[in-house]
């Protein structure tokens, strides 16, 4: 990589590449992995745990005073952190365990601005199979390896391809219904809707212009911390269904021409689901 990375991004890239070497070995021997089931369609593998251990060791060694929020081990480090790593050691675990080459390592760097406010200062999403490293720092743009990224320029829904995350068995009925209403509202208006099963990569692909937009409900911070920054630094908009930019549980990301329509469709889907549920609960 010839583009000069900042100290933070250099640390993130080195940690991701070290973890990726072991993940690639595991991916080539996926049938031999020890797999336990945390819940329906929510798998954790030895690969997840090994990757997280490598990332925590490398990031912690480089910046010993930083906190952690990690998918498998949760919160660790000082509660008074100024900087915190938000890490998904293997985004797309189900793809990985089924031998599908669409998975990634995602690392976000969160900075505390005040007692109640934080921001994502840097983000990195690495797809080891394709050797594609997406990275961004706030105010410095977004990149794929050495190439500067821009979101797509499409303006019409009829030309747009959106990505999404389809709810699975463990997802609440309310979220499944909201998704179905949103999907039903969009299907007849767009060129296509895709579900690839790795939210971090979906967001990176919005940043690179491969997708025109992405939405999913009920995500965790490690699913989207890096990806949402990538979209914004590539000239797109990344919010929740209400338009708020703070890191929450829902993601709506798109180029600036299509984001308002996509966000409205997601908000309408949520509202329609709530309207159906209200009489039943009354």
C-alpha positions in Angstrom: 0.0 0.0 0.0 1.7 3.2 -1.2 -0.7 5.7 0.3 0.8 6.9 3.7 -1.5 5.8 6.5 -1.9 7.8 9.8 -0.4 6.2 12.9 -3.9 5.0 14.0 -4.7 3.5 10.6 -1.3 1.9 10.4 -2.0 0.1 13.7 -5.4 -1.0 12.5 -4.1 -2.3 9.1 -1.3 -4.2 10.7 -3.6 -5.9 13.3 -6.2 -6.7 10.6 -3.6 -8.3 8.3 -2.1 -10.4 11.1 -5.6 -11.7 12.1 -6.4 -12.3 8.5 -3.5 -14.7 8.0 -5.0 -17.1 10.6 -8.6 -16.6 9.3 -7.5 -17.5 5.8 -5.9 -20.7 7.1 -9.1 -21.5 9.0 -11.2 -20.7 5.9 -9.3 -23.2 3.9 -10.0 -25.8 6.5 -13.5 -24.7 7.4 -14.8 -28.3 7.7 -12.4 -28.9 10.6 -13.5 -25.9 12.7 -15.1 -26.4 16.1 -18.4 -24.6 15.9 -20.8 -23.9 18.8 -24.2 -22.4 18.5 -25.1 -19.3 20.5 -28.6 -19.1 19.1 -30.5 -19.7 15.8 -28.4 -18.6 12.9 -25.9 -17.0 15.4 -22.8 -19.0 15.2 -19.5 -18.5 16.9 -16.4 -20.4 15.8 -12.9 -20.9 16.9 -12.0 -18.7 14.0 -13.9 -15.8 15.6 -12.3 -16.2 18.9 -8.8 -16.6 17.6 -9.2 -13.5 15.4 -10.5 -11.4 18.2 -7.6 -12.5 20.5 -5.1 -11.5 17.8 -6.7 -8.2 17.2 -7.0 -7.4 20.9 -3.4 -8.3 21.5 -2.1 -6.2 18.6 -4.3 -3.2 19.2 -3.7 -3.2 22.9 0.0 -3.5 22.5 0.1 -0.5 20.2 -2.2 1.6 22.3 -2.3 0.2 25.9 -4.6 3.0 27.3 -7.4 2.5 24.8 -10.7 0.8 25.6 -12.3 -2.0 23.7 -15.8 -2.9 22.5 -15.6 -6.3 20.8 -18.2 -8.7 19.4 -17.2 -11.8 21.4 -15.7 -10.4 24.6 -17.7 -7.2 25.0 -16.4 -4.2 26.9 -12.9 -4.1 28.4 -10.3 -1.5 29.5 -10.8 1.7 31.4 -14.4 3.0 31.7 -12.8 6.5 31.4 -11.3 5.9 27.9 -10.7 8.8 25.5 -10.2 6.4 22.6 -11.9 3.0 22.1 -11.5 0.2 19.5 -14.8 -1.2 18.2 -14.1 -4.6 16.7 -15.8 -7.3 14.7 -13.2 -10.0 14.3 -15.2 -11.9 11.6 -18.2 -10.1 10.0 -20.1 -12.6 8.0 -19.5 -15.6 10.2 -22.2 -17.7 8.6 -20.7 -17.1 5.2 -17.3 -18.1 6.5 -18.6 -21.3 8.0 -20.4 -22.2 4.8 -17.3 -21.7 2.7 -18.6 -18.5 1.1 -15.7 -16.0 0.4 -17.6 -12.9 1.6 -16.5 -11.9 5.1 -14.3 -9.3 6.7 -12.6 -7.9 9.7 -14.0 -4.5 10.8 -12.2 -2.1 13.2 -13.6 1.3 14.2 -11.9 3.9 16.4 -14.2 5.8 18.6 -13.1 9.1 20.3 -14.9 10.6 23.3 -15.6 14.3 22.8 -17.5 14.9 26.0 -19.4 13.0 28.8 -22.3 12.3 26.4 -20.8 12.6 22.9 -18.4 10.5 20.9 -17.5 10.1 17.2 -16.0 7.5 15.0 -12.6 8.9 14.1 -11.3 6.1 11.9 -12.5 2.9 10.3 -11.1 -0.1 8.5 -12.9 -3.0 6.8 -10.6 -5.7 5.4 -11.8 -8.6 3.1 -8.8 -11.0 3.2 -10.0 -13.3 0.4 -10.1 -10.4 -2.1 -7.2 -8.5 -0.4 -9.4 -5.4 -0.3 -8.8 -3.0 2.5 -11.3 -0.2 2.9 -10.2 2.6 5.2 -11.2 6.1 6.2 -10.3 8.8 8.7 -12.7 11.6 9.6 -12.1 14.5 7.3 -9.5 12.7 5.2 -11.7 10.7 2.7 -12.2 7.0 2.1 -10.0 4.6 0.2 -9.9 1.0 -1.1 -6.3 0.0 -0.9 -4.6 3.0 -2.8 -7.7 4.2 -4.6 -9.9 7.1 -3.4 -13.5 6.2 -3.1 -16.7 8.0 -4.1 -20.3 6.8 -3.6 -22.3 6.2 -6.8 -23.9 9.1 -8.7 -27.2 7.5 -9.5 -30.2 9.7 -8.8 -33.3 7.6 -9.7 -34.6 4.7 -7.6 -35.4 2.7 -10.8 -31.6 2.5 -11.5 -30.6 1.8 -7.9 -29.3 -1.5 -6.4 -29.6 -1.6 -2.7 -28.2 -4.1 -0.2 -29.9 -5.2 3.0 -29.7 -7.7 5.8 -32.7 -10.1 5.8 -33.8 -11.0 9.4 -33.3 -14.5 10.5 -34.9 -16.8 13.1 -33.5 -15.1 16.2 -34.7 -11.6 15.1 -37.8 -10.3 16.8 -41.2 -10.5 15.0 -41.4 -6.7 15.1 -38.1 -6.2 13.2 -39.0 -9.0 10.7 -42.3 -7.2 10.0 -40.7 -3.8 9.6 -38.2 -5.4 7.1 -41.0 -7.0 5.1 -42.9 -3.7 4.9 -39.8 -1.9 3.7 -38.9 -4.5 1.2 -42.4 -4.6 -0.1 -42.4 -0.9 -0.6 -39.0 -0.8 -2.4 -39.1 -3.9 -4.6 -41.3 -2.4 -7.3 -39.3 0.8 -7.5 -35.6 -0.3 -7.7 -33.3 -2.2 -10.1 -32.4 -4.8 -7.5 -32.0 -5.7 -3.8 -29.2 -7.9 -2.6 -28.4 -9.7 0.6 -24.8 -10.8 0.9 -24.6 -11.4 4.7 -21.9 -9.1 5.9 -23.0 -5.6 7.0 -19.5 -4.1 7.2 -18.8 -5.1 3.6 -22.2 -3.9 2.4 -21.4 -0.5 3.8 -17.9 -0.6 2.3 -19.5 -1.4 -1.1 -21.8 1.6 -0.7 -18.7 3.7 -0.2 -17.1 2.3 -3.3 -20.2 2.8 -5.5 -20.9 -0.9 -6.0 -24.2 -0.6 -4.1 -26.2 2.6 -4.2 -27.5 2.1 -0.7 -27.9 -0.2 2.3 -30.3 -0.6 5.1 -30.6 -3.0 8.1 -32.3 -2.9 11.4 -31.0 -4.2 14.7 -27.3 -4.0 14.1 -24.6 -3.8 16.8 -21.9 -1.1 16.9 -19.2 -3.4 15.7 -21.3 -4.2 12.6 -21.3 -0.6 11.3 -18.9 1.7 13.2 -16.2 1.5 10.4 -18.6 1.2 7.5 -20.8 4.2 8.4 -17.6 6.4 8.4 -16.5 4.9 5.1 -19.8 6.0 3.5 -19.7 9.5 4.9 -16.0 10.0 3.9 -16.9 8.8 0.4 -19.5 11.5 0.0 -22.5 9.6 1.1 -25.0 9.8 4.0 -25.2 7.3 6.8 -27.8 7.7 9.5 -30.5 5.7 11.3 -34.1 5.6 10.1 -34.8 9.0 11.8 -31.9 10.7 10.2 -29.7 10.8 13.3 -25.9 10.2 12.7 -25.1 8.8 16.2 -24.2 5.2 16.3 -27.4 3.3 17.2 -29.0 0.0 16.1 -30.3 0.8 12.6 -28.3 1.8 9.5 -29.5 3.6 6.4 -26.7 4.5 4.0 -26.7 5.7 0.4 -25.4 8.3 -1.9 -26.9 11.8 -1.2 -29.4 11.6 -4.1 -31.0 8.4 -2.9 -30.6 8.5 0.9 -33.8 10.6 1.5 -35.9 8.1 -0.4 -34.3 5.1 1.2 -34.6 6.5 4.7 -38.2 7.4 4.1 -38.9 3.8 2.9 -37.3 2.4 6.0 -39.1 4.8 8.3 -42.4 3.9 6.6 -41.7 0.2 7.0 -41.1 0.7 10.7 -44.2 2.8 11.1 -46.4 0.3 9.2 -45.1 -2.6 11.4 -45.9 -0.6 14.6 -49.4 0.2 13.3 -50.0 -3.5 12.7 -48.7 -4.5 16.2 -50.5 -1.8 18.2 -54.1 -3.3 17.9 -52.8 -6.7 18.7 -51.2 -5.5 21.8 -54.1 -3.3 22.8 
